[in-house]
Amino acid sequence: MSVFLLASSLVTTLLIPAEAFAPAGPDGKPGAAYGRALAYLAHEHLGSVFGTAYDASTIAILWFAGASAMAGLLNIVPRYLPRYGMAPEWAVASRPLVLIYTAIAFAVTIIFRADVEAQGGAYATGVLVLMTSGAAAVTLSAWRRRSRGMAVAFAVITLVFLYTTGANVVERPDGVKIAAFFIVAIIAVSFISRIWRTLELRVTKIELDPDAERFVAEAIARSHAGEIRLVPNRPETCDKMEYDREANDARVDHELPADEPVLIVEVYVGDPSEFAQEMRVRGVEVGGHWVLRVKAPAVPNAIAALLLYLRDRTGRRPHAYFNWTEGNPLLYLIRYVLSGEGEIAPVTREILRRYESDPARRPAIHAAM
């Protein structure tokens, strides 16, 4: 590719008059070679038949390049963005994405008024950034493999690409403008999508270990009405004193009998950017308390998923007992969107309402002041 680029630059510079490159001549029209230097040479020196064949092959090559880029995007977006909650649910389907990308292509063409030179600047910037990032990745890979000589060589290549990219950006800023536009648009759409999808269960599969299964079975057996009662707890010291306090507060606030068994649920938030994942429930007994420990991307979604799972598994309607958190509800909402935590009770109830429309079958949420 480098040889072809250098050769084409040399040939076009030597064989094409300078005025043919002018974007606008005395008559206001662009020069004959403006935006089509090689095509100009093909028609001028090799005849109309060869020139037309060259034009057709160029169009076909560009068409295939666009098709390959489209195929790459159709493969990347459904694999990553929906997984992280940064794309709508329909993004996993190919047909809507094809329409979206086609609309973007038309928008770019309209924005640049189908100007070859303007779009060429954007294309050159994109290619240079891609090559620069690739060179940097290879440099880091060679450094980690302790290939110092190769790392230094690729670092020099990376610096050359960095300089070239910077020079291209300064000379032809159109590429940075359109890239910035798309980056801002993608971030905005992704953030809106993330907020829109916050009420999804975000759990692909639930598994209870043997101890957790035993705790649930014994809680049903010992309950006067055969109920499943869960008390969510924000893990702190995770000792008997903490669980005594949580269980006692739940019994007092919600008027539960002292001998009514309760299951304490603790949700440990992992990577909040991991939008959905399998949820494994581990049973732990601490000071006579039955504790169900869960690792999930968000607290209310995990609790809602566990309640629905226990209902379907046991055929009984679970009950969850919360206390309202002191503080600004708007700040808790923002915290929930960003980190998966926040005000748990109302979000849990809303998720359950979304997935179970029948109030008689919906797991019950109890919240005390």
N, C-alpha and C positions, 0 to 999 in steps of 0.2 A: 504494500500500500504506500509506503514512504517513497519507494522508487517511482511509482506511478505519479504520485503527487508532485515530486520534484521534476520529473520529466515533463508532465503537462504544464507546469508553471514555466519551465524554460521554453518549451515549444510555443506556447501562446504568447509569451513576451517577445520572442524573436520574430514570429511570423505575422502577428496581428498589429496593424497600425494603432497608435495610441488613441486617435480620435474615435476608433471603433469601440473602445471601452467606455467612452463618455456616457454618463447617465442621461445627459440631455445635450443634443447638438444645437447648432444655430436655428434649426427649424423646430426646436422644442422636443424632438423625438429622441429616444435613446439610441446609442450607437448600435451597429449591426451585431457586434460581439458582446454587448452588455448583457450579462447573466447567462451567456451561452457560448463561451469562448471555443470549446472543443467542437460544439455543433457547427459553429461558424467555419472553423477550419475544415470540417468534414464536407460541408457543402461547397466551400470555396475551392478546395484543392483536390477533392476526390469525387466530385460530381453529385448531382441531386439524388441519384439512386442510393449511393452509399450514405449520403447525408440523411436521407429519409429513414434508411435502415438503422442508422446510428440513433436518430431521434426515437424511433420505436423501441429500440433496445434500452435506451436510457429510461424511457417511461416505464418499461416492464421491470427494470431493475429497481427503480424507485417504488413501484407498486409492490414488488416482493419485499422490499425493505420495510415498507409500511405494514404489510401483512405480517411479517415476522415480529415487528414491534408490537402489533396488536395481539398476536399469539402469546408473546411474552407477558404482556400486561394481563391478559385473560388467565394466565397460569399463576401469576404472582398474587393478584388481588384476592381471589377466593381463598388462597392458601394462608394468607397472613392477616389482612385487614379485618375480615369478619371474626377471626379467631381472637383478635385483641379488642373487639368491640368498636373498631374505628371505621366500620362500614355498615350500611344497612343490611338486613337479612337477605334482601334480594341480590346482593352483590355476589352471592355464590352461583348465580345463574349467568350463563354466558350471553344470552340474547340481550338483556337490558344493558350489560356492560358494553357490548358492541355498539348499541345505539348511543350510549353516553360518549364513548370515544369518538364515534363518527361526528357527533355534535361538536365535540371539542376541536376536531380537525377542521370543521367548517368555520368555527369561531376564530381559530388561528388564521385561517386563510382570509377571513373578512377583516380581522384586526390589522393584518399586514398588507391588506389590499392586494393579495396575490402577488406581492413584490418578491421576486426571486432573491434579490440581494438582501432584503430585510429578513426574510425567512432563513436565508443562508447564514446570517449572523447568529440567529437563535440555534440553528442546527450545529454550527461550528462550536458554539459555547457548550452545548450539551455533549457533543462528542469529546471535546477536550476535558471536560469535567469527568466524564466516564473513564477516559484513559488515565487521567491523573489519579483518580481514586483507585483504579486497578493497579497502577504502578506503586502507589503507597501501600496497598494491600500486599503486593508481592514483596515489597521491602520489609514489611513487618514479619511476613512469613519466613523470609530468609534469615532475619535477625533472630527469631525464635528458634530456628533450626541451628543457630550458631554458625551460619555460613557468612562470616564477616565480610569476605571479599565480595560475594554476591549482593549482600545487603548494601555495601557502599556503592556498588555499581548501579543497583536499582534506585538507590537514594539520589544519585546524580540524575538519573532519568526522570525521577519524580520532580526534582527541582526544575529541570528543563520544561516539563509539562506545566508546572506551576507558573513559570515565567510566561510561557506561551498563552496559557489561559488568561492570565492577568492582562497581557498585552491585547488579546482579542476582546476582552471585556471592556477595556478602556476605548479601543478603537470602534467596536461595534457593540454598544450596550443593549441592543434589542434583545439579545438572548437572556441577559440578566433580568430585564424587565418582565419578559413573559414567564421566566422561571419563577420570579418572585410572585407574580400573579397566581400561578398555579399552586405554589407552595402555600400561600395565604388561603386560597380557595380550598385546598385539600385539608388544611388544618381546621378551617372553619366548619367544613362539612363533617369532618371526622369528630370534632367536638360535639356538634349537634347530634350526630349519630350515637355517640357514646352516651349522651344524656337521654336520648330517646330509648335506648336499649337498657337503661339501668333497671327496669322492672322485669327483665327476663330472669329466669331461674339461675342461669349461668352455671349450671351443673349438668354434666353429660351422663354421669353414672354415680350411684351411691352404693357403698359397701359397708356393712357393719361387721366388726370383728367379733369373735365368739363372746368376749366379755360384754360388749355393747348389746349383742343379741340377748344375753342372759339378763342384763339389767332391765331391758324393756319388758321381757317376759315376766320377771319377778315384780316389776312395778305394776303391771296389769293384774297379776295374781293377788297382790297385797292391797290393791286399791279397793275401797268399799264399793265403788260403782264400776270397777274395771276400767278406770280412766288412765290415760297417759298424760302426766303433768310435767312440763318442761320449764325450767327456770334458767333463762340465759344469764351468763355471768361474764363480765369483762375480766379476763385473767390478769391477776396481779401477783400475789405471793403464791397462789395455788396451794394453800395449806388448809388444814382443818378449820382454823379460825375464820378464814375467809369464807369457806363453804357454810359454816355454821351461821355466819351473819347473813349470807344471801338466802339460805333456806328459811331462816327465821323471819327475815323481812318479807319474803314472799308469803309465808303463812299468815303473818299479821296483816299485811296490806290487802290480801285477797281472801282473808278469813278461811284459810284452809285448815282442816283438822291436824293436830300435832302428829297423829299416826298415819297421815296420808303420805305415801311415798312420792318423792319428786326426783326428777332427773335433772341434774345441772348440766347445761350445755355451754361449752366454751368454743368459740370460733377464733382460730388464729389466721389472720390475713397474711397470705403470702405475697406474691407479686401482683399488685392490682392491675397491671397492664395485661396479665393473663386473663382474658375475659371469661373463659369457661374452661372447666377442667373436671376430672373425676374427683369425687369426694369420698374419702375413707373416714369412717367414724370409729374412733378407738375408745373402748371403755376402760376407765381407771377408777379404782375405789380408794378414796382418801378419807380417813377418819370416819368411816361408816357412810360416807356420801357416795352416790353413784354419779360419776362424771363422764359425760360424752364429749370427747375432744375431737375437733374437726379443723382441718386446714382447707381454706377456701379463698377465692378472690374477693369476696364481699360478705359481710356479716349477715345482713337481713336476707339476702338471697339464699345463703346457706341454711339459715334457720327455716325459711319458708320451704325449701326443697326437702329438708329433713322431716318437717311436719307432714307434708304431702306423702312422702315415702312411708312414714310410719302409719299413716291412715290407710294407704293402699295395702301395706304389708299385713297389718293386724285387723283391718276392718273396723277400727275404732277411731273416733274423732279426737285428735290430740288437742291439748290445751297448753298455751304458752303464757307465762306470767312475766310482765315487764314493769319497770318503774320509769316514769318520764324523766328525761335528762334535763337538768337545768342549763339554760343558755339560749342563744339566739338560734331559732330554727333555720334561718337562711344560711348561717355559717355551718350548721350541721349538714345541710343539704349539699353545700359546696364540698365539704369534707368527704361526704359519702361518694360523690361523683369522682373525686380525685383519688381517694384512698380506700374506698369500700367500707368505711366506718362512718359513724355519725348517729343521728337519731334513729334507733332501730325499730321501735314498735310500729309507727305509722307506715314506714316503708315495707316492713314485713307483711302487714295487713293488706297493703295495696297490691303487693305481688300475689298474695293468696287470692285476693278478690279477682285479679286478672286471670288466674289459672283455674279458679273454681267459682263459677257463677252462682251455684246453689248454696245459700247461707247455711242450710241444714247439714251439708256435707263438708263445708269449709272448716279447716282447723280454726279453733277459737283463739283469739288474741285478747288478753286481759292486760290493761294498763292502769296502774295506780299512780296517783300524784305523789 
